[in-house]
Amino acid sequence: RWIENIEPLLSAYQYVERHPQPEAFGLVFATNLPVLKSNVVENTYRDTPTLYATLQLSGSRLIEFIGLHPKPPLPGWNTKLRDENIVKAGTQTPDRLPDAVVMGDFNDVPWSRTTTKFRETGEWCDPRIGRGTFPTFPSNLLLLGWPLDQIMLKGALELHSFEVLPDNGSDHRALVATICEPSKS
């Protein structure tokens, strides 16, 4: 149902890949950048997709995009496979391009052991560092909320802006970032 609700927004994009799940943890990837290839895999669980895409920026510059939505930690549930999914997604990009963006609902905070390992092992930069926590969940209690949704960069990509959007009726607030190619000297 959530994909049906955002269909009017998706019509503005040249490329859309939908990967719904019957219960939860699906994803939708939409971009106006040229997509050279895109693949949805399930690194650890059958119903927790990870999307890998190779995008073309202006000219011939290529970047990799990774979209994540692993399961949240639940009482009495071992998070080992979820944690492996997060770390694996950031260290094993298909094309091994130097420039990459990862985003999604990690269901994990940026200071956890798992996300720290993801960031350090894959050499990712977290735009929150030095800027604040930017909580996204729950959308109606941001003063008590958690930053579960992530955008991270690697390589020469530059962050121009980064913010949490207003409550849109979801249980999470959306993140938006303006990411630029490196400036030419």
Secondary structure, 3 states (H helix, E strand, C coil): CHHHHHHHHHCCCCEEEEECCCCCCCEEEEECCCEEEEEEECCCCCCCCEEEEEEECCCCCEEEEEEECCCCCCCCCCCHHHHHHHHHHHHCCCCCCCCEEEEEECCCCCCCHHHHHHHHHHCCECCCCCCCCCCCECCCCHHHCECCEEEEEECCCEEEEEEECCCCCCCCCCEEEEEECCCCC
